[in-house]
Each structure stands twice: as C-alpha cells, then as structure tokens.
Amino acid sequence: MRIYKVGGAVRDRLLGKPVTDIDWVVVGATTEEMLAKGFRPVGADFPVFLHPKSGEEYALARTERKSGRGYGGFTFHASPEVTLEEDLIRRDLTINAMAEDDQQNLTDPYHGQRDLEARLLRHVSPAFAEDPLRVLRVARFAARYAALGFTVAPETLELMRQLSESGELEALTPERSWKEISRALMEDQPQVFVEVLRACGALKVLMPEVDALFGVPQPPAHHPEIDTGAHTLSVLQQAATHKQPLTVRWACLLHDLGKGLTPEEEWPRHIAHEFKGLKLIKAVNERFKVPRDCQELALLVGEYHTHGHRALELKPSTLLELLQSFDIYRRPQRFEEFIAACEMDARGREGLEERSYPQADYLRGAATAARSVAVQPLLEKGFKGPELGEAIKRERLKALKAYKETAST
C-alpha cells in the first residue's frame, strides 16, 4: 500500500499558495485492507474512505470509462493493480494530475509542473472530452488563476468547443452546474469564467440570455464601454473587487438581461429593459435551481436597479414603493445587497470605476427614515386592520418627504 497526496494540494504548494483541502490516493490496496486500518467508507460510486483520525478523504486508485451521458456517465474500476499513472491520467488538467509522497517526491507523468511554469491550463488526455462538467471546471480555474497569468491552452479550448457543440452540456444536472457556477463567481476574477465559456461556445448553450448581450450597444453618454456584454463583465469584476457576496455577484451577472431583447432598430436605447428582463432572469434561475436568496435578489435588482441610480430624483411615494418592494422592515440585509449591486453597476463602466455613488447613502437614509415610524402610537389611536396599514403608509410617506427635504438642503 502506497499513499500519495494528489491534485490541488500539490498544485497549490508548487504555486506557493495556501493548501486547504488535501486529497489522497491509495495505490495497491483493497477495500478490505482500508477497513481493517479503521478507514470509514463513503461514496456510493467508487471506493472513497475517511481517515479514522483526520477525517480527510482517501480514494483507491481507479480507472474510468465513459458509459453514458453527462457528468455521471462513467464506470469506475478500482483494484490493487491500478497504477498511480493510470489514476492520474483520468484527471482533467495536467496541473491537477501530479502526486507526491510523504517525502514530497513529485510524480508528474503528464508535465503538470512544466504547465504551471508556462501558466497553461492544459488537458491531460483526449478523455477530457468525455466529461462535460470539465468545461465549467476549466473556466473556473481560469478565473481563479487569471491574476497569475494563466490561460487555457488552445488545444484544450478546442476540446471544450467540441464538448459545447456535442449536446453533452445539456446532460449536466442543474445542481452540478450551479455548484461550478457559484464557485466560479466567488473567484477573484469571475468575469474570466464568463469570457472562457463564451470563447468555447458554452455560454451560448448554458446561458444564452447572457451570451446575447455581447454586441448589443448602449448609449455612450452613460456607457463609455458601449457593449452590454462588456459592461456586464465589468460589473461582475467590480463585485469581486469589492468582495461582494454570491447573491450580489449573481444579480450583477443577470441585471441587464432585458437589453438582449431590444430590437436593433431601437439601439442603443433600451426602454423598459428592466421589466422585459424579468422573464429571462426567472428562466436562468429555474434552469440552475438557484438558491432562493440569489433568485430573489437577481429579480429585484433586475427590476429596480435604475430606480437605485435615480434615487435622488425619486418622488417620496416612488421611494416608499421601492422600500416596500424590498420588505426593508423584515429583510434589511436584502436592501443593503441591492444598494451594493446598484453601486457595482454604476462602477462597471469604462473610466468610471472609481466614481462616487451618493445614491447609496441616500437610500440607506431613506430606509432609516421609513423604519423610524413607530406603530404603537397608531395602535393607541385605534387604528387596526387595513386602516392601520394605510395609517402606517401615510406616516412613512410623511417621514420620507421630510427626509427628502432635509437631504436636499
């Protein structure tokens, strides 16, 4: 029995990056031997065990062959005869197909270290094209390591293009796709993830609504970058720069989908794109079974982001409707995330990345003013039921009028 550290732990150590998760592969062992040493079996598809003390995952060396469509369409074979090299060749990228023993002696049969130095994301073998999830994974790694100068090798991008055209991407489950998408959006340069998907044709398959934004012009007075797709990527980049949570990043990606529906003869204006985009945002949310908090914020940002930009001009009654739409009294964090998304939208424009966004503090002040209205005095006056609701609304409107007057002086 020989045990090796494999994959990301080896890659990140060689890159000088912190190693968090460690995967181990065991060569020359049987399931019975692992159980005898106290390892606990997990995973139904192939033999993976948890270490009795550390809880880390140890997998028996295995081979795999394609037996069906999608990410799960594989048959695995694990036995003491499977070599380390045979186990490593089934991995996605050369930089993930290295192993080291307890003396840090490197096993690198597919030249992963060379590709690390060349800053290349390159597939290990033609079997790469058997797993459609790898298209998303490579795009995610491109986003993670873009700051270090990594790019996708042309031959790997070509395989990704073939996968995108094969229909295999449609076989991915929403859960697997969302896991990769959400992880990619939380990388330091999530816009690179979208760029790579677009370069290999996968964006058109997975999110045609986002792909449709590229080549659609916007008014240069508001958008010096002109192209709606380029703007969307800039907004996403700003969200990462400002360490925004996943909810905000997802909303930033989808906020302008309605502009992809504007007829060419109406370009570069996009009248009512906020409302037109809602059905597209819903469709993308449903396609990937997106978590509820991400779904809700994306829809609200899509509908109201232009309200956010015009906050200083809004009538008190419109401002109150906006606050009510977000349920700021019970869901204050959601309104805070909306403000963040609006600010990222404003900054995601060529040459305007450092612009101030006074609307943010104004909206926060408006929310505070609306929340300051006390309900108890109205109850003491005898208001109840629908009448109480109307009375609260009147008082909040009064508070917002006073706030607007104060803020404008």
Summary of the structure (lengths in Angstrom):
residues: 409
radius of gyration: 26.1
end to end distance: 77.7
largest distance: 83.7
contacts: 1302
relative contact order: 0.06
helix: 57%
strand: 10%
